[in-house]
Each structure stands twice: as structure tokens, then as C-alpha cells.
Amino acid sequence: MKNVTTSTFDADVLQAEKPVLVDFWAEWCGPCRAVAPILEEIDTEQDGLEIVKVNVDENPDLAQQYQITSIPNMKVFSGGAVVKDIIGAKPKAALEADLAAYL
């Protein structure tokens, strides 16, 4: 999974041709570390959805812009807009159910 920063967010997420799930996370966040391997698994198993990560400590402006008040916080972007919010760590089956329309 690609790490996205403030400088690459526009090109990597907002202008992407297919839907993009952005995982807003931080190193110190236990639930973020728990959900990361699940997202990596989903990313390798399908190609309808791009999955990227944004470290909120390194990119606080993006966290503020997208009103990230708790993490893990995942947002699906399509056509440059947020179309789905997923907050909190979930098991793989629950994440796949939330993302079914984009996989």
C-alpha cells in the first residue's frame, strides 16, 4: 500500500481513475496496526479499489481537512469526493461488506 502525503494527495486520491480507500492512521494507534494487515490483504486480493495510507501525525492538515477526530478512520473517495466513511478497526469480513460496492 502506498503512503500518501499532503503533496501527493491530490494526484493519488482526488484525481484517481478508480475509487480510493484512504486509511488515516498513526504509528502509536494499536487498532490502526491491527487493521493494517487486513487492508493489505484486501488490497492484494482485488483491483477495483486502490488502498493508500495517510499518517495523521505527518500530515495534520489532511487530518484536519477531512475532520479526522478518531483513528483508524477510512474514507473511500470516488471522483474526488468522499463517498463512504468507515471508523474503527473491523474484522476482514466486516470491512469487505462495507466496501462491497467498490471491490
N, CA, C and O atoms as CSV, one atom per row, in Angstrom:
chain,resi,resn,atom,element,x,y,z
A,1,MET,N,N,0.846,-1.182,0.000
A,1,MET,CA,C,0.000,0.000,0.000
A,1,MET,C,C,0.887,1.239,0.000
A,1,MET,O,O,1.930,1.299,0.650
A,2,LYS,N,N,0.433,2.197,-0.739
A,2,LYS,CA,C,1.183,3.435,-0.907
A,2,LYS,C,C,0.921,4.403,0.243
A,2,LYS,O,O,-0.208,4.535,0.717
A,3,ASN,N,N,1.985,5.077,0.683
A,3,ASN,CA,C,1.831,6.148,1.662
A,3,ASN,C,C,1.615,7.454,0.911
A,3,ASN,O,O,2.407,7.818,0.041
A,4,VAL,N,N,0.548,8.150,1.247
A,4,VAL,CA,C,0.189,9.397,0.584
A,4,VAL,C,C,0.444,10.548,1.548
A,4,VAL,O,O,0.215,10.424,2.751
A,5,THR,N,N,0.920,11.670,1.008
A,5,THR,CA,C,1.197,12.855,1.811
A,5,THR,C,C,0.380,14.021,1.283
A,5,THR,O,O,-0.318,13.909,0.276
A,6,THR,N,N,0.480,15.123,1.975
A,6,THR,CA,C,-0.233,16.332,1.548
A,6,THR,C,C,0.116,16.679,0.101
A,6,THR,O,O,-0.754,17.068,-0.677
A,7,SER,N,N,1.399,16.536,-0.254
A,7,SER,CA,C,1.833,16.932,-1.599
A,7,SER,C,C,1.376,15.965,-2.690
A,7,SER,O,O,1.292,16.356,-3.854
A,8,THR,N,N,1.078,14.709,-2.341
A,8,THR,CA,C,0.663,13.731,-3.356
A,8,THR,C,C,-0.826,13.398,-3.299
A,8,THR,O,O,-1.330,12.683,-4.165
A,9,PHE,N,N,-1.533,13.906,-2.294
A,9,PHE,CA,C,-2.936,13.542,-2.078
A,9,PHE,C,C,-3.809,13.865,-3.287
A,9,PHE,O,O,-4.629,13.042,-3.694
A,10,ASP,N,N,-3.643,15.031,-3.852
A,10,ASP,CA,C,-4.472,15.438,-4.990
A,10,ASP,C,C,-4.343,14.456,-6.153
A,10,ASP,O,O,-5.345,13.988,-6.692
A,11,ALA,N,N,-3.109,14.148,-6.533
A,11,ALA,CA,C,-2.881,13.253,-7.668
A,11,ALA,C,C,-3.242,11.802,-7.342
A,11,ALA,O,O,-3.846,11.114,-8.164
A,12,ASP,N,N,-2.871,11.336,-6.141
A,12,ASP,CA,C,-3.060,9.930,-5.783
A,12,ASP,C,C,-4.490,9.582,-5.390
A,12,ASP,O,O,-4.918,8.440,-5.561
A,13,VAL,N,N,-5.232,10.552,-4.867
A,13,VAL,CA,C,-6.567,10.258,-4.352
A,13,VAL,C,C,-7.656,11.002,-5.122
A,13,VAL,O,O,-8.548,10.378,-5.696
A,14,LEU,N,N,-7.585,12.312,-5.135
A,14,LEU,CA,C,-8.674,13.108,-5.717
A,14,LEU,C,C,-8.787,12.952,-7.230
A,14,LEU,O,O,-9.885,13.039,-7.780
A,15,GLN,N,N,-7.656,12.720,-7.910
A,15,GLN,CA,C,-7.688,12.585,-9.369
A,15,GLN,C,C,-7.585,11.136,-9.839
A,15,GLN,O,O,-7.416,10.885,-11.032
A,16,ALA,N,N,-7.683,10.185,-8.919
A,16,ALA,CA,C,-7.559,8.769,-9.272
A,16,ALA,C,C,-8.721,8.338,-10.170
A,16,ALA,O,O,-9.843,8.827,-10.039
A,17,GLU,N,N,-8.426,7.422,-11.074
A,17,GLU,CA,C,-9.448,6.940,-12.013
A,17,GLU,C,C,-10.427,5.977,-11.354
A,17,GLU,O,O,-11.594,5.920,-11.741
A,18,LYS,N,N,-9.961,5.214,-10.354
A,18,LYS,CA,C,-10.857,4.282,-9.668
A,18,LYS,C,C,-11.010,4.723,-8.213
A,18,LYS,O,O,-10.240,5.556,-7.734
A,19,PRO,N,N,-11.997,4.170,-7.508
A,19,PRO,CA,C,-12.184,4.551,-6.103
A,19,PRO,C,C,-10.919,4.276,-5.273
A,19,PRO,O,O,-10.183,3.326,-5.535
A,20,VAL,N,N,-10.691,5.119,-4.279
A,20,VAL,CA,C,-9.516,5.002,-3.412
A,20,VAL,C,C,-9.970,4.978,-1.956
A,20,VAL,O,O,-10.694,5.869,-1.510
A,21,LEU,N,N,-9.541,3.956,-1.220
A,21,LEU,CA,C,-9.769,3.928,0.218
A,21,LEU,C,C,-8.532,4.533,0.874
A,21,LEU,O,O,-7.416,4.056,0.668
A,22,VAL,N,N,-8.736,5.590,1.667
A,22,VAL,CA,C,-7.644,6.229,2.385
A,22,VAL,C,C,-7.742,5.809,3.847
A,22,VAL,O,O,-8.747,6.057,4.514
A,23,ASP,N,N,-6.682,5.170,4.332
A,23,ASP,CA,C,-6.595,4.755,5.731
A,23,ASP,C,C,-5.836,5.838,6.483
A,23,ASP,O,O,-4.618,5.958,6.349
A,24,PHE,N,N,-6.562,6.630,7.279
A,24,PHE,CA,C,-5.939,7.643,8.125
A,24,PHE,C,C,-5.508,6.937,9.412
A,24,PHE,O,O,-6.341,6.359,10.110
A,25,TRP,N,N,-4.203,6.981,9.730
A,25,TRP,CA,C,-3.655,6.189,10.817
A,25,TRP,C,C,-2.490,6.918,11.486
A,25,TRP,O,O,-2.086,7.995,11.048
A,26,ALA,N,N,-1.952,6.313,12.558
A,26,ALA,CA,C,-0.748,6.813,13.226
A,26,ALA,C,C,0.018,5.630,13.808
A,26,ALA,O,O,-0.574,4.602,14.137
A,27,GLU,N,N,1.339,5.780,13.935
A,27,GLU,CA,C,2.206,4.720,14.471
A,27,GLU,C,C,1.758,4.241,15.841
A,27,GLU,O,O,1.771,3.040,16.112
A,28,TRP,N,N,1.366,5.160,16.702
A,28,TRP,CA,C,1.047,4.851,18.097
A,28,TRP,C,C,-0.333,4.220,18.283
A,28,TRP,O,O,-0.685,3.839,19.400
A,29,CYS,N,N,-1.111,4.105,17.222
A,29,CYS,CA,C,-2.500,3.638,17.304
A,29,CYS,C,C,-2.563,2.113,17.161
A,29,CYS,O,O,-2.344,1.571,16.077
A,30,GLY,N,N,-2.866,1.429,18.275
A,30,GLY,CA,C,-2.965,-0.032,18.256
A,30,GLY,C,C,-4.001,-0.566,17.280
A,30,GLY,O,O,-3.685,-1.453,16.487
A,31,PRO,N,N,-5.247,-0.047,17.310
A,31,PRO,CA,C,-6.244,-0.523,16.348
A,31,PRO,C,C,-5.828,-0.279,14.887
A,31,PRO,O,O,-6.186,-1.054,14.001
A,32,CYS,N,N,-5.073,0.802,14.643
A,32,CYS,CA,C,-4.580,1.073,13.278
A,32,CYS,C,C,-3.626,-0.036,12.844
A,32,CYS,O,O,-3.690,-0.515,11.712
A,33,ARG,N,N,-2.745,-0.438,13.754
A,33,ARG,CA,C,-1.793,-1.513,13.444
A,33,ARG,C,C,-2.522,-2.836,13.254
A,33,ARG,O,O,-2.080,-3.684,12.478
A,34,ALA,N,N,-3.640,-3.018,13.960
A,34,ALA,CA,C,-4.411,-4.256,13.831
A,34,ALA,C,C,-5.118,-4.349,12.480
A,34,ALA,O,O,-5.208,-5.431,11.900
A,35,VAL,N,N,-5.617,-3.225,11.979
A,35,VAL,CA,C,-6.368,-3.240,10.724
A,35,VAL,C,C,-5.443,-3.194,9.492
A,35,VAL,O,O,-5.867,-3.563,8.397
A,36,ALA,N,N,-4.207,-2.754,9.656
A,36,ALA,CA,C,-3.286,-2.615,8.516
A,36,ALA,C,C,-3.093,-3.908,7.725
A,36,ALA,O,O,-3.193,-3.873,6.498
A,37,PRO,N,N,-2.818,-5.058,8.371
A,37,PRO,CA,C,-2.639,-6.288,7.573
A,37,PRO,C,C,-3.918,-6.725,6.859
A,37,PRO,O,O,-3.857,-7.340,5.794
A,38,ILE,N,N,-5.071,-6.408,7.444
A,38,ILE,CA,C,-6.347,-6.738,6.799
A,38,ILE,C,C,-6.506,-5.916,5.522
A,38,ILE,O,O,-6.910,-6.440,4.484
A,39,LEU,N,N,-6.186,-4.625,5.608
A,39,LEU,CA,C,-6.272,-3.763,4.421
A,39,LEU,C,C,-5.274,-4.209,3.348
A,39,LEU,O,O,-5.588,-4.184,2.158
A,40,GLU,N,N,-4.073,-4.617,3.768
A,40,GLU,CA,C,-3.074,-5.106,2.813
A,40,GLU,C,C,-3.585,-6.353,2.105
A,40,GLU,O,O,-3.390,-6.510,0.900
A,41,GLU,N,N,-4.239,-7.242,2.851
A,41,GLU,CA,C,-4.802,-8.458,2.271
A,41,GLU,C,C,-5.885,-8.122,1.238
A,41,GLU,O,O,-5.886,-8.654,0.128
A,42,ILE,N,N,-6.797,-7.238,1.618
A,42,ILE,CA,C,-7.861,-6.821,0.703
A,42,ILE,C,C,-7.256,-6.182,-0.540
A,42,ILE,O,O,-7.723,-6.418,-1.654
A,43,ASP,N,N,-6.223,-5.376,-0.349
A,43,ASP,CA,C,-5.569,-4.682,-1.460
A,43,ASP,C,C,-4.982,-5.678,-2.465
A,43,ASP,O,O,-5.069,-5.457,-3.673
A,44,THR,N,N,-4.390,-6.763,-1.980
A,44,THR,CA,C,-3.768,-7.730,-2.891
A,44,THR,C,C,-4.790,-8.654,-3.545
A,44,THR,O,O,-4.508,-9.245,-4.588
A,45,GLU,N,N,-5.970,-8.785,-2.946
A,45,GLU,CA,C,-6.968,-9.726,-3.458
A,45,GLU,C,C,-7.902,-9.142,-4.508
A,45,GLU,O,O,-8.642,-9.890,-5.148
A,46,GLN,N,N,-7.888,-7.856,-4.697
A,46,GLN,CA,C,-8.820,-7.238,-5.647
A,46,GLN,C,C,-8.129,-6.083,-6.367
A,46,GLN,O,O,-7.070,-5.623,-5.940
A,47,ASP,N,N,-8.733,-5.618,-7.460
A,47,ASP,CA,C,-8.128,-4.485,-8.164
A,47,ASP,C,C,-9.134,-3.395,-8.515
A,47,ASP,O,O,-8.825,-2.504,-9.307
A,48,GLY,N,N,-10.330,-3.451,-7.939
A,48,GLY,CA,C,-11.333,-2.417,-8.208
A,48,GLY,C,C,-11.195,-1.200,-7.332
A,48,GLY,O,O,-11.808,-0.164,-7.589
A,49,LEU,N,N,-10.380,-1.324,-6.283
A,49,LEU,CA,C,-10.239,-0.272,-5.286
A,49,LEU,C,C,-8.765,-0.106,-4.956
A,49,LEU,O,O,-8.081,-1.085,-4.653
A,50,GLU,N,N,-8.275,1.113,-5.010
A,50,GLU,CA,C,-6.910,1.424,-4.593
A,50,GLU,C,C,-6.946,1.685,-3.090
A,50,GLU,O,O,-7.852,2.365,-2.606
A,51,ILE,N,N,-5.976,1.156,-2.346
A,51,ILE,CA,C,-5.910,1.406,-0.905
A,51,ILE,C,C,-4.588,2.102,-0.595
A,51,ILE,O,O,-3.516,1.613,-0.951
A,52,VAL,N,N,-4.680,3.254,0.077
A,52,VAL,CA,C,-3.494,4.031,0.436
A,52,VAL,C,C,-3.579,4.416,1.910
A,52,VAL,O,O,-4.633,4.299,2.535
A,53,LYS,N,N,-2.443,4.879,2.461
A,53,LYS,CA,C,-2.380,5.261,3.869
A,53,LYS,C,C,-1.948,6.717,4.002
A,53,LYS,O,O,-1.120,7.208,3.235
A,54,VAL,N,N,-2.532,7.406,4.999
A,54,VAL,CA,C,-2.119,8.767,5.350
A,54,VAL,C,C,-1.804,8.774,6.840
A,54,VAL,O,O,-2.677,8.509,7.667
A,55,ASN,N,N,-0.556,9.078,7.180
A,55,ASN,CA,C,-0.152,9.187,8.576
A,55,ASN,C,C,-0.618,10.554,9.084
A,55,ASN,O,O,-0.151,11.587,8.604
A,56,VAL,N,N,-1.540,10.560,10.056
A,56,VAL,CA,C,-2.129,11.825,10.516
A,56,VAL,C,C,-1.127,12.679,11.290
A,56,VAL,O,O,-1.267,13.901,11.336
A,57,ASP,N,N,-0.118,12.053,11.898
A,57,ASP,CA,C,0.903,12.827,12.607
A,57,ASP,C,C,1.806,13.580,11.630
A,57,ASP,O,O,2.251,14.691,11.917
A,58,GLU,N,N,2.073,12.966,10.473
A,58,GLU,CA,C,2.942,13.589,9.480
A,58,GLU,C,C,2.167,14.505,8.524
A,58,GLU,O,O,2.770,15.331,7.839
A,59,ASN,N,N,0.857,14.368,8.474
A,59,ASN,CA,C,0.015,15.160,7.563
A,59,ASN,C,C,-1.196,15.721,8.315
A,59,ASN,O,O,-2.336,15.410,7.970
A,60,PRO,N,N,-0.955,16.544,9.340
A,60,PRO,CA,C,-2.070,17.041,10.159
A,60,PRO,C,C,-3.065,17.900,9.379
A,60,PRO,O,O,-4.238,17.976,9.742
A,61,ASP,N,N,-2.602,18.541,8.314
A,61,ASP,CA,C,-3.507,19.363,7.501
A,61,ASP,C,C,-4.565,18.498,6.815
A,61,ASP,O,O,-5.722,18.907,6.717
A,62,LEU,N,N,-4.186,17.312,6.341
A,62,LEU,CA,C,-5.172,16.403,5.729
A,62,LEU,C,C,-6.136,15.885,6.788
A,62,LEU,O,O,-7.336,15.776,6.539
A,63,ALA,N,N,-5.610,15.566,7.970
A,63,ALA,CA,C,-6.477,15.089,9.055
A,63,ALA,C,C,-7.496,16.168,9.420
A,63,ALA,O,O,-8.666,15.869,9.659
A,64,GLN,N,N,-7.051,17.403,9.462
A,64,GLN,CA,C,-7.968,18.495,9.791
A,64,GLN,C,C,-8.974,18.720,8.665
A,64,GLN,O,O,-10.166,18.892,8.917
A,65,GLN,N,N,-8.490,18.717,7.425
A,65,GLN,CA,C,-9.362,18.958,6.272
A,65,GLN,C,C,-10.493,17.934,6.187
A,65,GLN,O,O,-11.624,18.278,5.844
A,66,TYR,N,N,-10.181,16.677,6.500
A,66,TYR,CA,C,-11.185,15.619,6.395
A,66,TYR,C,C,-11.787,15.254,7.756
A,66,TYR,O,O,-12.396,14.195,7.909
A,67,GLN,N,N,-11.611,16.137,8.735
A,67,GLN,CA,C,-12.240,16.038,10.052
A,67,GLN,C,C,-12.003,14.683,10.710
A,67,GLN,O,O,-12.937,14.031,11.178
A,68,ILE,N,N,-10.734,14.273,10.736
A,68,ILE,CA,C,-10.356,13.022,11.370
A,68,ILE,C,C,-10.199,13.288,12.863
A,68,ILE,O,O,-9.219,13.901,13.287
A,69,THR,N,N,-11.160,12.830,13.658
A,69,THR,CA,C,-11.107,13.055,15.097
A,69,THR,C,C,-10.792,11.778,15.866
A,69,THR,O,O,-10.441,11.838,17.044
A,70,SER,N,N,-10.912,10.629,15.217
A,70,SER,CA,C,-10.514,9.361,15.821
A,70,SER,C,C,-9.970,8.463,14.720
A,70,SER,O,O,-10.394,8.544,13.567
A,71,ILE,N,N,-9.017,7.601,15.096
A,71,ILE,CA,C,-8.417,6.701,14.117
A,71,ILE,C,C,-8.444,5.286,14.681
A,71,ILE,O,O,-8.469,5.128,15.902
A,72,PRO,N,N,-8.439,4.249,13.844
A,72,PRO,CA,C,-8.388,4.335,12.391
A,72,PRO,C,C,-9.688,4.889,11.806
A,72,PRO,O,O,-10.789,4.624,12.290
A,73,ASN,N,N,-9.505,5.659,10.758
A,73,ASN,CA,C,-10.629,6.258,10.052
A,73,ASN,C,C,-10.352,6.049,8.571
A,73,ASN,O,O,-9.341,6.524,8.053
A,74,MET,N,N,-11.232,5.350,7.898
A,74,MET,CA,C,-11.047,5.062,6.480
A,74,MET,C,C,-12.128,5.766,5.683
A,74,MET,O,O,-13.309,5.718,6.029
A,75,LYS,N,N,-11.714,6.410,4.627
A,75,LYS,CA,C,-12.667,7.106,3.761
A,75,LYS,C,C,-12.458,6.619,2.334
A,75,LYS,O,O,-11.328,6.503,1.860
A,76,VAL,N,N,-13.570,6.337,1.655
A,76,VAL,CA,C,-13.498,5.965,0.250
A,76,VAL,C,C,-13.792,7.219,-0.568
A,76,VAL,O,O,-14.814,7.879,-0.380
A,77,PHE,N,N,-12.874,7.529,-1.475
A,77,PHE,CA,C,-13.021,8.667,-2.377
A,77,PHE,C,C,-13.327,8.147,-3.773
A,77,PHE,O,O,-12.724,7.175,-4.229
A,78,SER,N,N,-14.257,8.794,-4.441
A,78,SER,CA,C,-14.558,8.477,-5.830
A,78,SER,C,C,-14.883,9.788,-6.531
A,78,SER,O,O,-15.708,10.563,-6.046
A,79,GLY,N,N,-14.251,10.040,-7.652
A,79,GLY,CA,C,-14.479,11.287,-8.369
A,79,GLY,C,C,-14.085,12.507,-7.555
A,79,GLY,O,O,-14.657,13.581,-7.738
A,80,GLY,N,N,-13.112,12.359,-6.656
A,80,GLY,CA,C,-12.623,13.479,-5.868
A,80,GLY,C,C,-13.438,13.791,-4.626
A,80,GLY,O,O,-13.145,14.768,-3.936
A,81,ALA,N,N,-14.460,12.985,-4.318
A,81,ALA,CA,C,-15.311,13.243,-3.151
A,81,ALA,C,C,-15.375,12.017,-2.246
A,81,ALA,O,O,-15.207,10.887,-2.705
A,82,VAL,N,N,-15.617,12.248,-0.961
A,82,VAL,CA,C,-15.787,11.152,-0.014
A,82,VAL,C,C,-17.166,10.534,-0.251
A,82,VAL,O,O,-18.186,11.221,-0.204
A,83,VAL,N,N,-17.175,9.224,-0.506
A,83,VAL,CA,C,-18.440,8.530,-0.755
A,83,VAL,C,C,-18.769,7.513,0.336
A,83,VAL,O,O,-19.881,6.985,0.378
A,84,LYS,N,N,-17.800,7.233,1.224
A,84,LYS,CA,C,-18.025,6.248,2.289
A,84,LYS,C,C,-17.066,6.524,3.439
A,84,LYS,O,O,-15.887,6.803,3.219
A,85,ASP,N,N,-17.578,6.444,4.674
A,85,ASP,CA,C,-16.771,6.576,5.882
A,85,ASP,C,C,-16.813,5.271,6.657
A,85,ASP,O,O,-17.877,4.680,6.842
A,86,ILE,N,N,-15.648,4.826,7.109
A,86,ILE,CA,C,-15.561,3.640,7.961
A,86,ILE,C,C,-14.677,4.032,9.138
A,86,ILE,O,O,-13.507,4.370,8.959
A,87,ILE,N,N,-15.239,3.985,10.336
A,87,ILE,CA,C,-14.485,4.412,11.515
A,87,ILE,C,C,-14.273,3.224,12.432
A,87,ILE,O,O,-15.210,2.494,12.756
A,88,GLY,N,N,-13.019,3.038,12.848
A,88,GLY,CA,C,-12.677,1.973,13.776
A,88,GLY,C,C,-12.183,0.721,13.077
A,88,GLY,O,O,-12.465,0.485,11.903
A,89,ALA,N,N,-11.438,-0.074,13.833
A,89,ALA,CA,C,-10.910,-1.337,13.310
A,89,ALA,C,C,-12.048,-2.354,13.237
A,89,ALA,O,O,-12.866,-2.452,14.151
A,90,LYS,N,N,-12.087,-3.095,12.161
A,90,LYS,CA,C,-13.115,-4.116,11.965
A,90,LYS,C,C,-12.461,-5.375,11.416
A,90,LYS,O,O,-11.392,-5.305,10.810
A,91,PRO,N,N,-13.099,-6.532,11.624
A,91,PRO,CA,C,-12.571,-7.751,11.001
A,91,PRO,C,C,-12.719,-7.679,9.473
A,91,PRO,O,O,-13.480,-6.873,8.939
A,92,LYS,N,N,-11.974,-8.539,8.801
A,92,LYS,CA,C,-11.942,-8.515,7.339
A,92,LYS,C,C,-13.331,-8.635,6.722
A,92,LYS,O,O,-13.654,-7.888,5.798
A,93,ALA,N,N,-14.156,-9.550,7.206
A,93,ALA,CA,C,-15.487,-9.753,6.616
A,93,ALA,C,C,-16.327,-8.473,6.721
A,93,ALA,O,O,-17.059,-8.136,5.790
A,94,ALA,N,N,-16.226,-7.769,7.839
A,94,ALA,CA,C,-16.996,-6.533,8.025
A,94,ALA,C,C,-16.486,-5.433,7.091
A,94,ALA,O,O,-17.277,-4.678,6.526
A,95,LEU,N,N,-15.167,-5.346,6.932
A,95,LEU,CA,C,-14.611,-4.342,6.011
A,95,LEU,C,C,-15.014,-4.648,4.572
A,95,LEU,O,O,-15.380,-3.745,3.819
A,96,GLU,N,N,-14.946,-5.919,4.192
A,96,GLU,CA,C,-15.341,-6.297,2.833
A,96,GLU,C,C,-16.814,-5.998,2.595
A,96,GLU,O,O,-17.191,-5.590,1.496
A,97,ALA,N,N,-17.650,-6.196,3.605
A,97,ALA,CA,C,-19.074,-5.873,3.471
A,97,ALA,C,C,-19.261,-4.369,3.279
A,97,ALA,O,O,-20.058,-3.940,2.444
A,98,ASP,N,N,-18.517,-3.565,4.062
A,98,ASP,CA,C,-18.592,-2.108,3.917
A,98,ASP,C,C,-18.118,-1.640,2.544
A,98,ASP,O,O,-18.597,-0.637,2.015
A,99,LEU,N,N,-17.176,-2.378,1.983
A,99,LEU,CA,C,-16.546,-1.969,0.721
A,99,LEU,C,C,-17.105,-2.699,-0.498
A,99,LEU,O,O,-16.617,-2.493,-1.610
A,100,ALA,N,N,-18.104,-3.536,-0.316
A,100,ALA,CA,C,-18.614,-4.398,-1.387
A,100,ALA,C,C,-18.924,-3.641,-2.665
A,100,ALA,O,O,-18.672,-4.159,-3.753
A,101,ALA,N,N,-19.455,-2.447,-2.570
A,101,ALA,CA,C,-19.822,-1.681,-3.767
A,101,ALA,C,C,-18.607,-1.226,-4.559
A,101,ALA,O,O,-18.739,-0.836,-5.719
A,102,TYR,N,N,-17.417,-1.271,-3.948
A,102,TYR,CA,C,-16.205,-0.741,-4.605
A,102,TYR,C,C,-15.201,-1.823,-4.970
A,102,TYR,O,O,-14.232,-1.553,-5.679
A,103,LEU,N,N,-15.421,-3.054,-4.492
A,103,LEU,CA,C,-14.456,-4.123,-4.762
A,103,LEU,C,C,-14.713,-4.799,-6.096
A,103,LEU,O,O,-13.987,-5.720,-6.471
